[in-house]
């Protein structure tokens, strides 16, 4: 049996925040750095305020861009009135990836206990684009990236991974 080859993917990174700037965006920076170190390409990176219409516009733009394979966002997944990232994504979801949020909260429980119940982290396929919504905390981002997303975005991960399934999203 031959070894699988690494296949880099193109990723857009979205930080949802009313207060972060490119200089203070540690969570978006952690995502971009982890992707870069892993060998993927960050082809777009933006900060958008917690505004449902602006978020929908950004999601729509990237989901419609054939160069973007994956969108990873950070922020806006809590339960306050300003947290609208999941609602902004909802109109574009083709298939939810329910296990992503379940696994994230399970892993997060070991670090922050029952407070993880406040997270609405989720994953979905939107057309042919994978989208993952992470909390705004840099610790949560590192956990999701190292324990779930980087392994699943690595075409060498066995028994299966997202990258090998991506060509079949068009079926």
C-alpha positions in Angstrom: 0.0 0.0 0.0 1.4 3.4 -0.9 1.6 6.3 1.4 -0.9 9.1 0.9 0.5 12.5 -0.2 -0.2 15.8 1.5 -2.7 17.9 -0.4 -2.7 21.6 0.7 -6.1 23.3 0.8 -7.0 27.0 0.3 -8.5 28.6 3.5 -10.2 31.9 4.2 -9.9 33.0 7.9 -12.6 35.2 9.3 -12.5 36.9 12.7 -15.8 38.1 14.0 -15.3 41.0 16.3 -16.3 44.6 17.0 -13.0 45.3 18.8 -10.1 43.3 17.3 -7.7 44.8 14.8 -5.1 43.1 12.6 -2.6 43.8 15.4 -4.7 42.4 18.2 -6.4 39.5 16.4 -4.6 36.6 18.3 -7.3 34.0 17.5 -7.3 34.7 13.7 -3.5 34.8 13.9 -3.4 31.4 15.6 -5.6 29.9 12.9 -3.5 31.4 10.1 -0.2 30.4 11.7 -1.3 26.8 12.3 -2.5 26.5 8.7 0.7 27.9 7.3 2.9 25.6 9.5 0.8 22.6 8.3 1.4 23.6 4.6 -2.0 25.0 3.7 -2.6 28.3 2.0 -4.4 31.2 3.7 -5.8 33.0 0.7 -7.9 35.5 2.5 -8.2 36.9 6.0 -10.7 39.5 7.3 -12.1 41.0 10.4 -15.9 41.6 10.3 -18.0 43.1 13.1 -20.7 41.2 14.9 -23.3 42.2 12.3 -25.5 39.5 10.7 -25.8 41.1 7.3 -22.1 41.9 7.0 -21.2 38.4 8.1 -23.7 36.8 5.6 -22.2 38.9 2.8 -18.7 37.7 3.7 -19.7 34.1 3.9 -21.6 34.4 0.6 -18.6 35.9 -1.1 -16.2 33.2 0.1 -18.6 30.3 -0.4 -19.1 31.5 -4.0 -15.4 31.8 -4.6 -14.2 28.6 -6.3 -10.7 29.1 -4.9 -11.8 28.8 -1.3 -11.9 25.2 -0.1 -12.4 25.9 3.6 -13.6 28.9 5.8 -12.6 29.0 9.4 -14.1 31.7 11.5 -13.4 32.7 15.1 -15.8 34.6 17.3 -19.5 35.3 17.6 -20.4 31.7 18.6 -21.5 32.5 22.2 -25.0 33.0 23.5 -25.2 36.8 23.9 -27.3 39.1 21.7 -24.2 40.1 19.7 -23.2 36.5 18.9 -24.8 35.9 15.5 -22.2 34.0 13.5 -24.2 30.7 13.4 -27.3 32.6 12.3 -25.3 34.4 9.6 -24.1 31.1 8.2 -27.5 29.2 8.4 -28.9 30.2 4.9 -25.8 28.7 3.2 -25.6 25.4 5.0 -26.1 22.4 2.7 -25.2 19.8 5.3 -24.4 20.3 8.9 -21.4 18.5 10.3 -22.9 18.0 13.8 -20.0 15.9 15.0 -17.6 18.9 14.8 -19.5 20.9 17.5 -20.1 17.8 19.6 -16.4 16.8 19.5 -15.2 20.3 20.1 -17.4 20.7 23.2 -16.3 17.2 24.5 -12.6 18.2 24.2 -13.2 21.6 25.6 -14.9 20.2 28.7 -11.6 18.8 29.8 -10.1 22.3 29.7 -12.9 24.6 30.9 -15.5 22.3 32.4 -19.2 23.0 32.1 -18.6 26.5 30.6 -18.2 24.7 27.3 -22.0 24.5 27.1 -22.0 28.2 26.1 -20.2 27.5 22.9 -22.1 27.2 19.6 -19.1 26.0 17.6 -20.2 24.2 14.5 -19.2 22.9 11.2 -21.0 22.6 7.9 -20.7 22.0 4.2 -22.0 25.0 2.2 -22.2 24.0 -1.4 -18.7 22.7 -1.9 -17.0 24.7 0.9 -16.2 23.4 4.3 -17.0 26.0 7.0 -16.1 25.8 10.7 -17.2 28.3 13.3 -14.9 28.5 16.3 -15.2 30.5 19.6 -13.2 33.8 19.8 -10.9 32.5 22.6 -7.4 31.8 21.4 -7.3 28.7 23.6 -10.4 27.4 22.0 -9.0 28.1 18.6 -5.8 26.2 19.4 -7.8 23.2 20.7 -10.0 23.0 17.7 -7.1 23.4 15.2 -4.7 20.9 16.8 -7.2 18.3 17.9 -9.8 18.4 15.1 -9.2 20.6 12.1 -5.6 20.1 11.3 -5.9 16.3 11.4 -9.0 16.3 9.3 -7.5 18.8 6.8 -4.5 16.5 6.3 -5.0 14.1 3.4 -2.7 11.6 5.1 -5.0 11.1 8.1 -6.4 7.6 8.3 -8.9 6.1 8.2 -10.5 9.1 6.6 -10.3 12.9 6.3 -12.2 15.9 4.9 -9.6 16.5 2.1 -10.3 13.1 0.4 -14.0 13.8 0.5 -13.9 17.3 -1.0 -14.1 16.2 -4.6 -17.3 14.3 -3.8 -19.1 17.4 -2.4 -20.3 18.1 -6.0 -22.2 14.7 -6.2 
